[in-house]
Structures are given as C-alpha cells and as structure tokens.
C-alpha cells in the first residue's frame, strides 16, 4: 500500500502542472485573439500569482508590460509588420 501512496503525489503534481499549463495557454490564446481580432480590445490587464501583465495595441505595435511581485518589470514591444506570415 505504501507504493500507491508514494506514487499518488507525483501523479497529482503532474496533473496540477498540466492544468496550470493549460490555463496559462488559454489566457495567452485569449489575449492573442483580442490583439489580432478586428475591432478587438486594444488593451487589458490581469494578475497571476502576484505578477501583473498589461498589454495594449495601437494598430501598429503590441506592447506588453510585466511586473513581478517584487516590482521588477519587463517591457516587450512587437511591431505588427514583423508578425506577417
């Protein structure tokens, strides 16, 4: 019986990690859809685990500002022209 108990935690942790990954992927997909959608939202903000993400689009570039729980921040600006495929 101890073998089952020992294996349960890693399996549960794998499940939780997979679920978190899927949730973050869905959030990312929703933001990307808004950024590239005609008449979509031009800005937004959300917080995950103390990290605040703000994004905006002016029609020519996409800006992403990320601030962690300690106040450190990162800015990413991507021109629309570089996203052509």
N, C-alpha and C positions, 0 to 999 in steps of 0.2 A: 504494500500500500504506500510505502514511503516513496517509491519510484513515481507513482502517479502524482503525488503532491509536489515532488521536485520538478516534474515536467510542467505542471499547471502554470506556474508563474512565468516561465519563458513564453509559453503559448499565449497567455493573457497579455504579456508585454508586447508580443508580436502583433496581436490583434489591436491593441491600443495604438501602437506606432502606425499600423496600416490605416486605421480610422483617422488619426490625426493627419496623415499624409493626404488622404482623400478629401478631408475637409479643407485643408490648405489649397489643394489643387482646384477644388470647386470655387473657392474665393478668388483665386487667381484667374480662373476662366471667366468668372462673372465680371471682374474688373476689366479684363482684356476685351470682353464683348462690349462693355459700355464704352471703352476708349475708341473702338473701331466701328461702332454702330452709327449709322446716320441718325442724327438727332438724339444721340445717346447723352448720358450725363457727361458734363465737362469737368467735374471734379468730385472728389469724395474723400472720406477718411474713415478709418477703422482702427481698433486697437486689439492686439492679440498678445497675451502674456506680457503686458506692460510695454510692448513695442507699438508705437503709433505710426501708421502708414497713411500719408496724404498723397493723393495723385490729382493731376489736372492735365487738361489738354486744351491747347489754344487753336487747334486745327492744323498747326504746322509742326508741333513737337509735343511729346508727352513728358511730363515732369513727375518724378516720384521722390518724395522726401520721407525718409525713415528715421525715426528717433527711438532709441532703445530706452529701457527703464532708467538708465543712468544719465540720460540727457545727451549721449553721443548721437550724432546724426550723420546720415549719408544722403547725398542727392544724386539722382540719375536723371539725365535729360536725353531723350532719344528723338531725333528728327524723324518725321513721318517718311521722308524720302528714302531713308535707309531701310525701311521696312517693306519695300516693294518686293513682290515675289512673282 
